[in-house]
Amino acid sequence: MAIKSTHTTYSSGLKEVDESKARLAYSLLRQGKLETITAFKERMEVYVRSKESLGIDVPSQGQLATDFITKLNDSFDSKLNVLFNNAKLGGSYPKTLFNAYKIMTELCNKTHSISLASSSVFNVTKQNKNQKQNQNKKESEESVQMQSNHKMMKCFTCGGIGHS
């Protein structure tokens, strides 16, 4: 259906009108509420090929990646936050339509560990957890040692051992 509607949109016979319709159709392109991410990527590629066939300037791969991400439906909002936060913390942002598709697919399939180009967000979380575990272990060991040292101490009042 996407191919038919894309090609029939540009059939006026006037180049300027067809180009205008192609630009408008691309600008209105959004992922449908029930449309899969794969179907949406394929539909977007059809629009791009249609623009190319009409000789209309096609967005760069970086622009296509950003367009793809920003045209996803509302169900991707939380996944987009993960992507944007990772990029803000020094991770990479997809530079091609395929990379954008791949990363968003991974975000959908894996909610806990994601193989983005830079996994700084996830390394920081893991590192903080390990640091906390190590600190708790150290505090526990110090507490045991203090208790054993306390048993060997002499009382300041009576001079006896094991109490204070």
C-alpha positions in Angstrom: 0.0 0.0 0.0 2.8 2.4 0.8 4.4 2.0 -2.6 1.1 2.6 -4.4 0.3 5.7 -2.4 3.8 7.1 -2.8 3.9 6.7 -6.6 0.3 7.8 -7.2 1.0 11.0 -5.2 3.4 12.2 -7.9 1.4 11.8 -11.1 0.3 15.3 -12.1 2.8 15.5 -15.0 4.1 18.9 -13.8 7.5 18.6 -12.3 7.1 21.4 -9.8 3.7 20.1 -8.5 5.1 16.6 -8.2 8.1 17.8 -6.3 5.9 19.8 -4.0 3.7 16.8 -3.3 6.8 14.6 -2.7 8.2 17.0 -0.2 4.8 17.4 1.6 4.3 13.6 1.7 7.8 13.1 3.2 7.3 15.9 5.8 4.0 14.3 6.8 5.5 10.8 7.1 5.0 9.3 10.6 5.0 5.8 11.9 1.5 4.4 12.3 0.2 3.5 15.7 0.2 -0.2 14.9 3.0 -0.2 12.2 6.1 -2.2 13.0 9.5 -0.3 13.1 10.6 -2.5 10.1 7.6 -1.6 8.0 8.0 2.1 8.8 11.7 2.0 7.8 10.8 0.3 4.5 8.0 2.9 3.9 10.5 5.7 4.6 13.0 4.2 2.1 10.2 4.1 -0.5 9.6 7.8 0.0 13.3 8.5 -0.3 13.6 6.5 -3.5 10.6 8.3 -4.9 12.2 11.7 -4.2 15.4 10.4 -5.9 13.5 9.3 -9.0 12.0 12.8 -9.3 15.4 14.4 -9.0 14.5 16.0 -5.7 17.3 16.5 -3.2 17.3 13.7 -0.7 18.3 14.3 3.0 21.8 13.2 4.0 22.2 9.9 5.8 22.5 11.8 9.1 19.3 13.7 8.4 17.5 10.5 7.4 18.6 8.9 10.7 17.3 11.9 12.7 14.1 12.0 10.6 13.5 8.3 11.2 13.9 8.6 15.0 11.8 11.7 15.3 9.0 10.3 13.1 8.5 7.2 15.3 5.2 6.9 17.1 4.7 7.8 20.8 5.4 4.2 22.0 9.1 4.9 21.5 9.3 7.9 23.8 11.1 6.1 26.7 13.5 4.4 24.2 14.3 7.8 22.6 15.1 9.2 26.0 17.7 6.4 26.5 19.2 7.2 23.1 19.3 11.0 23.6 20.7 10.7 27.2 23.4 8.3 26.0 24.3 10.7 23.2 24.4 13.7 25.6 26.8 11.8 27.9 29.3 11.2 25.1 27.8 8.2 23.3 27.3 8.3 19.6 24.1 9.2 17.8 23.2 7.2 14.7 24.6 8.6 11.5 22.6 6.5 8.9 19.1 5.4 8.5 20.2 1.8 9.0 22.1 2.6 12.2 19.0 4.4 13.6 16.8 1.4 12.7 19.3 -1.0 14.3 19.7 0.9 17.5 16.0 1.5 17.9 15.4 -2.2 17.3 18.0 -3.1 19.9 16.3 -0.8 22.4 13.0 -2.5 21.8 14.5 -6.0 22.2 16.8 -5.3 25.1 15.6 -3.1 27.9 18.6 -3.7 30.3 21.7 -4.1 28.2 22.0 -2.2 24.9 25.0 -2.4 22.6 25.1 1.3 21.5 28.4 2.5 20.0 29.2 3.9 23.4 27.7 2.3 26.4 28.8 5.0 28.9 25.4 5.3 30.5 25.3 1.6 31.2 28.9 1.4 32.3 28.4 4.2 34.8 25.4 2.4 36.3 27.3 -0.9 36.6 30.3 0.8 38.0 28.3 2.6 40.7 26.6 -0.7 41.7 30.0 -2.4 42.0 31.5 0.4 44.0 28.5 0.3 46.4 29.0 -3.5 46.8 32.7 -3.1 47.5 32.0 -0.3 50.0 29.4 -2.5 51.8 31.9 -5.4 51.9 34.7 -3.2 53.3 32.4 -1.7 56.0 31.3 -5.2 57.0 34.9 -6.4 57.3 35.8 -3.3 59.4 32.9 -3.9 61.7 34.0 -7.5 62.2 37.6 -6.4 62.9 36.4 -3.8 65.4 34.3 -6.4 67.2 37.3 -8.7 67.5 39.6 -5.8 68.6 37.0 -4.8 71.2 37.2 -8.3 72.7 41.0 -7.9 73.2 40.8 -4.4 74.7 41.2 -3.7 78.4 38.5 -1.9 80.3 39.6 1.6 81.4 37.8 1.3 84.7 38.6 -2.2 86.0 41.4 -3.4 83.6 39.4 -6.5 82.5 39.4 -7.7 78.9 36.5 -7.8 76.5 34.4 -5.0 77.9 34.7 -1.3 78.2 
